[in-house]
């Protein structure tokens, strides 16, 4: 049997320290298959803008959450701007891949970009917007998401924080179909992945996104061959951003959102 042609992929992401290295590695490895790169606009009006997001995080999670936001989202973009680094934009330009700044993944501009790109599948890789059924229908194979936890545990935006509190054996990655309910679609592949002791939630997220890379390739090949099979897990409670009290509790267990190594990584130091 002849091998199926590679899939046309629309990649959607939110650039941050937690995933950018893995996303760029994926884009370089699959540049011939990428037909669209969608980058979420982090401070879009629909999410309250920069001040609205800051105030919402402050009220819920307190001051100790701010270094996590700064290290993962603010500092890397400042460093890239100072150094003239273009990240995904540079890859898209060099490979003539369509690049879209996504204000609304379900809006007219995004739908037009998807219709022009004609992807077979939508790949969400650390993306912070929710796809509607209408948007997913613009790709014949729908959408799939890379999630840095062992679903159905730790559904939500910061799974490494919750997994680290469970101790060894609780960390890993899942690749699942995008469904109406967040992080609750059919799981196509899953791997446990042990982490070094004492890592922060920020470092854990980076390591887990890196660990997902070979698994993504396996799932894409299975999808192309029509051989992707998944399981529908039970839906466990959603784990959102932690409250200030939950952050204090985690610190008593030795779990930190950020450590010194994350500041170094955000500054591009190794």
C-alpha positions in Angstrom: 0.0 0.0 0.0 1.4 3.4 -1.0 2.0 5.9 1.7 -0.6 8.7 2.1 0.5 12.2 1.2 1.4 14.4 4.2 -1.4 16.4 5.7 -1.9 20.1 5.2 -1.6 21.7 8.7 -3.0 24.9 10.2 -0.9 25.5 13.4 -2.4 27.8 16.1 -0.4 28.9 19.1 0.2 31.6 21.7 3.9 32.4 21.8 5.3 32.0 25.3 8.3 30.6 27.1 6.2 27.5 28.0 6.0 26.3 24.5 7.8 28.5 21.9 10.9 26.4 21.6 8.8 23.3 21.0 6.4 25.1 18.6 9.4 26.4 16.5 10.9 23.0 16.4 7.6 21.5 15.2 7.3 24.3 12.5 10.8 23.6 11.2 10.3 19.9 11.1 6.9 20.2 9.3 7.5 23.3 7.3 6.5 21.5 4.0 3.1 20.6 5.6 2.3 23.9 7.2 -0.2 26.1 5.2 -1.1 28.5 7.9 0.3 29.7 11.3 -2.1 31.5 13.6 -0.6 33.4 16.5 -3.0 34.4 19.2 -3.0 38.1 20.0 -2.2 38.0 23.8 -3.8 41.3 24.9 -6.8 41.3 22.6 -9.8 43.5 23.6 -12.1 40.5 23.9 -10.1 39.2 26.8 -9.9 42.5 28.5 -6.7 43.9 27.1 -3.4 43.9 29.1 -4.9 45.8 32.1 -8.0 43.7 32.2 -6.1 40.4 32.2 -3.6 41.7 34.8 -6.4 42.7 37.2 -8.3 39.5 36.7 -5.2 37.4 37.5 -4.4 39.6 40.5 -7.8 39.3 42.0 -7.9 35.5 41.6 -4.2 34.4 42.1 -2.5 37.2 44.0 1.0 38.7 43.7 2.8 35.4 43.6 1.2 34.6 40.2 2.7 37.7 38.5 6.3 36.3 38.1 4.8 33.3 36.3 3.0 35.6 33.8 6.1 37.9 33.4 8.6 35.1 32.8 6.4 33.2 30.4 4.8 35.9 28.4 6.2 39.4 28.9 10.0 39.0 29.3 10.6 36.6 26.3 8.8 39.0 24.0 10.8 42.0 25.3 14.1 40.1 24.9 13.1 38.9 21.3 12.2 42.5 20.4 15.5 43.9 21.7 17.5 41.2 19.9 15.5 41.4 16.7 14.4 37.8 16.9 11.3 37.1 14.8 10.4 33.6 16.1 7.5 32.0 14.2 7.1 35.1 12.0 10.6 34.5 10.7 9.9 30.9 10.0 6.7 31.8 8.2 8.4 34.5 6.1 11.3 32.3 5.2 9.1 29.4 4.1 6.3 31.5 2.6 3.7 30.2 5.1 0.7 32.3 5.6 0.8 34.0 9.0 -2.3 35.3 10.8 -2.4 37.4 14.0 -5.6 35.9 15.6 -7.9 38.3 17.4 -10.8 35.9 17.2 -10.3 32.3 16.1 -14.0 32.1 15.2 -14.2 35.4 13.5 -14.5 36.3 9.8 -10.7 37.0 9.3 -9.7 33.6 10.7 -12.4 31.8 8.7 -11.2 33.5 5.5 -7.6 32.5 6.2 -8.5 28.9 6.8 -10.6 28.8 3.7 -7.7 30.2 1.7 -5.2 27.8 3.2 -7.4 24.7 2.9 -5.8 22.7 5.8 -6.6 19.0 6.3 -6.3 19.4 10.1 -6.1 22.2 12.7 -3.3 21.8 15.3 -3.6 23.7 18.5 -0.2 23.9 20.3 -0.6 25.9 23.5 -3.3 28.1 22.1 -5.6 30.1 24.4 -8.8 30.5 22.3 -11.7 28.1 22.0 -12.5 26.7 18.5 -16.2 26.6 17.5 -17.7 23.7 15.6 -17.9 26.0 12.6 -14.2 26.8 12.7 -13.2 23.1 13.1 -15.4 22.2 10.2 -13.1 24.2 7.9 -10.6 21.4 8.1 -11.8 18.0 6.9 -10.1 16.1 9.8 -11.1 18.7 12.4 -8.7 19.8 15.1 -6.4 18.3 17.6 -4.6 19.7 20.6 -1.4 19.1 22.4 -2.0 19.1 26.2 0.9 18.8 28.8 -0.9 16.4 31.2 -2.2 12.9 31.4 -5.8 13.5 30.5 -8.5 13.3 31.8 -6.5 14.7 34.8 -5.5 18.3 34.9 -7.8 19.8 32.2 -7.1 23.5 31.9 -4.5 26.2 31.2 -1.7 25.4 33.6 -1.7 21.6 34.0 1.9 21.2 35.1 1.2 23.2 38.3 -1.5 20.7 39.3 0.4 17.6 38.2 3.6 18.5 40.2 1.5 18.5 43.4 0.6 14.9 42.8 4.3 13.9 42.7 6.2 11.4 40.5 4.2 9.6 37.9 1.6 12.3 37.5 3.2 14.1 34.6 2.9 13.4 30.9 1.4 14.6 27.6 -1.8 13.9 25.7 -2.8 14.6 22.1 -6.6 14.7 21.7 -9.3 15.8 19.3 -10.7 19.2 20.0 -14.3 19.0 21.3 -16.9 21.4 22.5 -15.8 20.9 26.1 -12.3 22.1 27.0 -9.6 19.3 27.0 -12.3 16.6 26.9 -12.0 15.3 23.3 -11.1 11.8 22.3 -7.4 11.0 23.2 -5.4 9.9 20.2 -2.1 9.4 22.0 -0.7 9.7 25.5 2.7 9.3 27.1 3.9 9.5 30.7 7.0 11.6 31.1 9.0 11.8 34.3 10.5 15.2 35.2 13.6 16.0 37.2 12.9 16.6 40.9 12.4 20.2 42.0 11.5 21.7 38.7 9.0 24.6 38.6 5.7 24.5 36.9 7.2 26.8 34.2 10.1 24.4 33.5 7.8 21.4 33.6 5.6 23.0 30.9 8.6 23.5 28.6 9.9 20.0 29.1 6.5 18.4 28.6 5.9 20.4 25.4 9.3 19.2 24.1 8.4 15.6 25.0 5.2 15.9 22.9 7.1 16.5 19.6 7.8 12.9 18.5 4.3 11.9 19.5 2.7 14.6 17.3 4.6 13.2 14.3 3.2 9.7 15.1 -0.4 11.0 15.3 -0.1 13.0 12.1 1.1 10.0 10.2 -1.7 7.9 11.6 -4.3 10.6 10.7 -2.9 10.7 7.1 -3.2 7.0 6.8 -6.7 7.0 8.2 -5.5 4.8 11.1 -5.8 7.2 14.1 -7.8 5.6 16.8 -8.6 7.2 20.1 -10.4 6.6 23.4 -13.0 8.8 25.0 -11.9 9.4 28.7 -14.3 10.3 31.5 -14.5 14.0 32.0 -12.9 15.0 35.3 -13.1 18.4 37.0 -11.6 21.4 35.2 -8.4 22.7 36.8 -8.2 26.4 36.1 -5.7 29.0 37.1 -4.9 28.6 40.8 -6.2 30.9 43.6 -3.8 32.7 45.9 -4.6 30.0 48.6 -3.8 27.2 46.2 -0.5 28.8 45.3 0.4 29.0 49.0 -0.6 25.4 49.6 1.6 24.3 46.6 4.6 26.2 48.0 4.2 24.3 51.3 4.6 21.1 49.2 7.7 22.5 47.5 6.0 23.3 44.2 6.9 26.6 42.7 5.5 28.4 39.7 8.9 29.9 38.8 12.5 29.3 39.8 15.8 30.9 38.9 16.2 28.6 35.8 13.1 30.1 34.3 14.4 33.6 34.5 17.6 32.5 32.8 15.6 30.7 30.1 13.4 33.8 29.5 16.5 35.9 29.0 17.9 33.4 26.6 20.7 32.2 29.0 21.6 28.5 29.4 
